Amino acid sequence: MASSHTMTNLTTDESAFLAFKAHITSDPYNILATNWSTTTTTSTTICDWIGVSCGVRHRRVTALNLSNMGLRGTLAPHLGNLSFLASLDISFNNFHGFLPQKLAHLGRLKEVDLSFNEFTGEIPSWFGTFTDLQHMHLYNNSFQFPNTHRRVTTYGAEFIGVRL
């Protein structure tokens, strides 16, 4: 049986995902509409939702992989509440707009793939605070480097496909 602490953490993660889902304006294959639900008749948790992986020890969300699902929308700032997230892959979709500042709270990120979307604005300097970041894929977006400096400093991260 799950402890109340675990259930609280899952509720926090679930709230972040439901806010993310609310920012999706198009889900052509009904992946989130049919699989990301809190009203299913089975006793599934968010750890069973398509694209979501949870850690064994804490049962917190550690990875989100929604690549190539045809999703359109903006990123909800609530994703910044996924404090155990280590891998984020939303590549090959149609996400647009700026990256929310609250994503700066995702300090455990090791891999980020935002490629082949429609993101705009400056590459956030807070990527440089992710000490565990190893790979960051940003290509085929409309990102710009910040005007204050030409480089985003990171701790050994491999920037793949960033164009000036």
Short mmCIF file of the C-alpha atoms (twelve columns), coordinates in Angstrom:
data_MODEL
# 
_entry.id   MODEL 
# 
loop_
_atom_site.group_PDB 
_atom_site.id 
_atom_site.type_symbol 
_atom_site.label_atom_id 
_atom_site.label_alt_id 
_atom_site.label_comp_id 
_atom_site.label_asym_id 
_atom_site.label_seq_id 
_atom_site.Cartn_x 
_atom_site.Cartn_y 
_atom_site.Cartn_z 
_atom_site.pdbx_PDB_model_num 
ATOM 1   C CA . MET A 1   0.000   0.000  0.000   1 
ATOM 2   C CA . ALA A 2   1.300   3.458  -0.875  1 
ATOM 3   C CA . SER A 3   2.140   5.847  1.917   1 
ATOM 4   C CA . SER A 4   0.325   9.173  2.200   1 
ATOM 5   C CA . HIS A 5   3.608   10.910 1.328   1 
ATOM 6   C CA . THR A 6   3.839   8.917  -1.910  1 
ATOM 7   C CA . MET A 7   0.213   9.706  -2.740  1 
ATOM 8   C CA . THR A 8   0.843   13.428 -2.120  1 
ATOM 9   C CA . ASN A 9   3.832   13.334 -4.463  1 
ATOM 10  C CA . LEU A 10  1.819   11.517 -7.115  1 
ATOM 11  C CA . THR A 11  -0.938  14.072 -6.712  1 
ATOM 12  C CA . THR A 12  1.601   16.867 -7.275  1 
ATOM 13  C CA . ASP A 13  2.909   15.124 -10.387 1 
ATOM 14  C CA . GLU A 14  -0.610  14.334 -11.575 1 
ATOM 15  C CA . SER A 15  -1.627  17.987 -11.210 1 
ATOM 16  C CA . ALA A 16  1.374   19.018 -13.298 1 
ATOM 17  C CA . PHE A 17  0.386   16.566 -16.047 1 
ATOM 18  C CA . LEU A 18  -3.248  17.610 -16.042 1 
ATOM 19  C CA . ALA A 19  -2.160  21.259 -16.403 1 
ATOM 20  C CA . PHE A 20  0.160   20.198 -19.242 1 
ATOM 21  C CA . LYS A 21  -2.728  18.345 -20.899 1 
ATOM 22  C CA . ALA A 22  -4.919  21.462 -20.602 1 
ATOM 23  C CA . HIS A 23  -2.326  23.397 -22.648 1 
ATOM 24  C CA . ILE A 24  -2.578  20.899 -25.513 1 
ATOM 25  C CA . THR A 25  -4.752  22.348 -28.266 1 
ATOM 26  C CA . SER A 26  -4.484  19.372 -30.619 1 
ATOM 27  C CA . ASP A 27  -4.065  15.670 -29.846 1 
ATOM 28  C CA . PRO A 28  -4.808  14.130 -33.259 1 
ATOM 29  C CA . TYR A 29  -4.355  10.517 -32.145 1 
ATOM 30  C CA . ASN A 30  -6.257  11.042 -28.845 1 
ATOM 31  C CA . ILE A 31  -3.285  9.716  -26.917 1 
ATOM 32  C CA . LEU A 32  -3.624  12.060 -23.961 1 
ATOM 33  C CA . ALA A 33  -7.395  12.256 -24.195 1 
ATOM 34  C CA . THR A 34  -7.817  8.505  -23.812 1 
ATOM 35  C CA . ASN A 35  -4.826  7.606  -21.637 1 
ATOM 36  C CA . TRP A 36  -4.254  10.560 -19.323 1 
ATOM 37  C CA . SER A 37  -7.344  10.469 -17.186 1 
ATOM 38  C CA . THR A 38  -8.120  10.457 -13.489 1 
ATOM 39  C CA . THR A 39  -11.603 9.063  -14.076 1 
ATOM 40  C CA . THR A 40  -10.716 5.656  -15.499 1 
ATOM 41  C CA . THR A 41  -12.447 2.618  -14.033 1 
ATOM 42  C CA . THR A 42  -9.157  0.850  -13.372 1 
ATOM 43  C CA . SER A 43  -6.873  1.753  -10.514 1 
ATOM 44  C CA . THR A 44  -4.023  3.117  -12.625 1 
ATOM 45  C CA . THR A 45  -1.698  5.861  -11.530 1 
ATOM 46  C CA . ILE A 46  0.092   8.420  -13.644 1 
ATOM 47  C CA . CYS A 47  3.014   5.998  -13.691 1 
ATOM 48  C CA . ASP A 48  0.887   3.857  -16.021 1 
ATOM 49  C CA . TRP A 49  0.052   6.695  -18.426 1 
ATOM 50  C CA . ILE A 50  1.513   6.594  -21.938 1 
ATOM 51  C CA . GLY A 51  4.830   8.429  -22.113 1 
ATOM 52  C CA . VAL A 52  5.305   8.598  -18.337 1 
ATOM 53  C CA . SER A 53  7.963   6.681  -16.389 1 
ATOM 54  C CA . CYS A 54  8.332   6.665  -12.623 1 
ATOM 55  C CA . GLY A 55  11.183  5.721  -10.357 1 
ATOM 56  C CA . VAL A 56  10.914  2.496  -8.390  1 
ATOM 57  C CA . ARG A 57  11.991  3.888  -5.038  1 
ATOM 58  C CA . HIS A 58  9.907   7.059  -4.674  1 
ATOM 59  C CA . ARG A 59  7.285   6.394  -7.394  1 
ATOM 60  C CA . ARG A 60  7.844   9.905  -8.712  1 
ATOM 61  C CA . VAL A 61  7.842   10.831 -12.391 1 
ATOM 62  C CA . THR A 62  11.392  10.561 -13.750 1 
ATOM 63  C CA . ALA A 63  10.782  10.678 -17.512 1 
ATOM 64  C CA . LEU A 64  8.297   12.104 -19.972 1 
ATOM 65  C CA . ASN A 65  8.510   10.902 -23.571 1 
ATOM 66  C CA . LEU A 66  5.814   12.252 -25.867 1 
ATOM 67  C CA . SER A 67  7.926   12.390 -29.004 1 
ATOM 68  C CA . ASN A 68  6.292   12.181 -32.424 1 
ATOM 69  C CA . MET A 69  2.692   12.216 -31.173 1 
ATOM 70  C CA . GLY A 70  1.463   15.144 -33.260 1 
ATOM 71  C CA . LEU A 71  0.696   17.248 -30.188 1 
ATOM 72  C CA . ARG A 72  0.168   20.999 -30.529 1 
ATOM 73  C CA . GLY A 73  0.134   23.563 -27.759 1 
ATOM 74  C CA . THR A 74  2.303   25.413 -25.290 1 
ATOM 75  C CA . LEU A 75  4.250   24.096 -22.327 1 
ATOM 76  C CA . ALA A 76  2.473   24.532 -19.024 1 
ATOM 77  C CA . PRO A 77  4.674   26.080 -16.335 1 
ATOM 78  C CA . HIS A 78  3.376   23.356 -14.005 1 
ATOM 79  C CA . LEU A 79  5.874   20.914 -15.552 1 
ATOM 80  C CA . GLY A 80  8.384   22.676 -13.324 1 
ATOM 81  C CA . ASN A 81  6.744   20.874 -10.381 1 
ATOM 82  C CA . LEU A 82  8.044   17.490 -11.601 1 
ATOM 83  C CA . SER A 83  10.982  17.669 -9.223  1 
ATOM 84  C CA . PHE A 84  12.287  14.149 -10.002 1 
ATOM 85  C CA . LEU A 85  12.167  14.556 -13.802 1 
ATOM 86  C CA . ALA A 86  15.465  13.453 -15.365 1 
ATOM 87  C CA . SER A 87  14.426  13.067 -19.005 1 
ATOM 88  C CA . LEU A 88  12.095  15.235 -21.080 1 
ATOM 89  C CA . ASP A 89  11.446  14.339 -24.726 1 
ATOM 90  C CA . ILE A 90  8.701   16.187 -26.555 1 
ATOM 91  C CA . SER A 91  10.456  16.208 -29.921 1 
ATOM 92  C CA . PHE A 92  8.693   15.997 -33.292 1 
ATOM 93  C CA . ASN A 93  5.493   17.719 -32.197 1 
ATOM 94  C CA . ASN A 94  4.095   21.210 -32.713 1 
ATOM 95  C CA . PHE A 95  4.750   22.887 -29.381 1 
ATOM 96  C CA . HIS A 96  5.229   26.632 -29.676 1 
ATOM 97  C CA . GLY A 97  5.925   29.753 -27.661 1 
ATOM 98  C CA . PHE A 98  8.503   30.420 -24.986 1 
ATOM 99  C CA . LEU A 99  9.876   27.941 -22.473 1 
ATOM 100 C CA . PRO A 100 8.259   28.715 -19.095 1 
ATOM 101 C CA . GLN A 101 10.573  30.122 -16.421 1 
ATOM 102 C CA . LYS A 102 9.281   27.545 -13.949 1 
ATOM 103 C CA . LEU A 103 11.089  24.811 -15.910 1 
ATOM 104 C CA . ALA A 104 14.206  26.169 -14.192 1 
ATOM 105 C CA . HIS A 105 13.085  24.087 -11.177 1 
ATOM 106 C CA . LEU A 106 13.851  20.842 -13.028 1 
ATOM 107 C CA . GLY A 107 17.338  20.581 -11.562 1 
ATOM 108 C CA . ARG A 108 17.594  16.794 -11.999 1 
ATOM 109 C CA . LEU A 109 17.310  16.902 -15.786 1 
ATOM 110 C CA . LYS A 110 19.932  14.844 -17.594 1 
ATOM 111 C CA . GLU A 111 18.396  14.813 -21.063 1 
ATOM 112 C CA . VAL A 112 16.165  17.314 -22.846 1 
ATOM 113 C CA . ASP A 113 14.886  16.913 -26.395 1 
ATOM 114 C CA . LEU A 114 12.776  19.796 -27.658 1 
ATOM 115 C CA . SER A 115 13.785  19.399 -31.306 1 
ATOM 116 C CA . PHE A 116 11.399  19.699 -34.247 1 
ATOM 117 C CA . ASN A 117 8.867   21.966 -32.588 1 
ATOM 118 C CA . GLU A 118 8.066   25.658 -32.995 1 
ATOM 119 C CA . PHE A 119 9.593   27.163 -29.850 1 
ATOM 120 C CA . THR A 120 10.692  30.789 -29.984 1 
ATOM 121 C CA . GLY A 121 12.564  33.248 -27.843 1 
ATOM 122 C CA . GLU A 122 15.939  33.112 -26.216 1 
ATOM 123 C CA . ILE A 123 17.536  29.900 -25.045 1 
ATOM 124 C CA . PRO A 124 17.015  30.302 -21.304 1 
ATOM 125 C CA . SER A 125 20.193  30.909 -19.335 1 
ATOM 126 C CA . TRP A 126 18.815  28.715 -16.522 1 
ATOM 127 C CA . PHE A 127 19.752  25.654 -18.589 1 
ATOM 128 C CA . GLY A 128 23.243  26.454 -17.293 1 
ATOM 129 C CA . THR A 129 22.154  25.710 -13.724 1 
ATOM 130 C CA . PHE A 130 21.361  22.056 -14.507 1 
ATOM 131 C CA . THR A 131 24.498  20.399 -13.192 1 
ATOM 132 C CA . ASP A 132 23.380  16.906 -14.292 1 
ATOM 133 C CA . LEU A 133 22.421  17.902 -17.846 1 
ATOM 134 C CA . GLN A 134 24.246  15.728 -20.379 1 
ATOM 135 C CA . HIS A 135 22.316  16.108 -23.643 1 
ATOM 136 C CA . MET A 136 20.136  18.911 -24.929 1 
ATOM 137 C CA . HIS A 137 18.558  18.749 -28.372 1 
ATOM 138 C CA . LEU A 138 17.084  22.041 -29.540 1 
ATOM 139 C CA . TYR A 139 17.333  21.931 -33.331 1 
ATOM 140 C CA . ASN A 140 14.542  22.876 -35.716 1 
ATOM 141 C CA . ASN A 141 13.023  25.536 -33.497 1 
ATOM 142 C CA . SER A 142 13.392  29.320 -33.628 1 
ATOM 143 C CA . PHE A 143 15.497  29.804 -30.517 1 
ATOM 144 C CA . GLN A 144 17.934  32.683 -30.217 1 
ATOM 145 C CA . PHE A 145 20.919  33.028 -27.966 1 
ATOM 146 C CA . PRO A 146 20.488  35.646 -25.222 1 
ATOM 147 C CA . ASN A 147 21.647  39.137 -26.152 1 
ATOM 148 C CA . THR A 148 23.687  39.413 -22.972 1 
ATOM 149 C CA . HIS A 149 26.114  36.674 -24.020 1 
ATOM 150 C CA . ARG A 150 26.682  34.371 -26.967 1 
ATOM 151 C CA . ARG A 151 26.923  31.171 -24.908 1 
ATOM 152 C CA . VAL A 152 24.764  29.423 -22.409 1 
ATOM 153 C CA . THR A 153 27.207  27.945 -19.909 1 
ATOM 154 C CA . THR A 154 26.463  24.396 -18.846 1 
ATOM 155 C CA . TYR A 155 28.210  21.748 -16.823 1 
ATOM 156 C CA . GLY A 156 29.383  19.342 -19.523 1 
ATOM 157 C CA . ALA A 157 26.112  19.262 -21.459 1 
ATOM 158 C CA . GLU A 158 26.277  18.401 -25.104 1 
ATOM 159 C CA . PHE A 159 24.319  20.899 -27.184 1 
ATOM 160 C CA . ILE A 160 23.159  19.139 -30.292 1 
ATOM 161 C CA . GLY A 161 21.983  21.094 -33.304 1 
ATOM 162 C CA . VAL A 162 21.944  24.589 -31.825 1 
ATOM 163 C CA . ARG A 163 22.315  27.137 -34.599 1 
ATOM 164 C CA . LEU A 164 23.317  30.762 -34.217 1 
# 
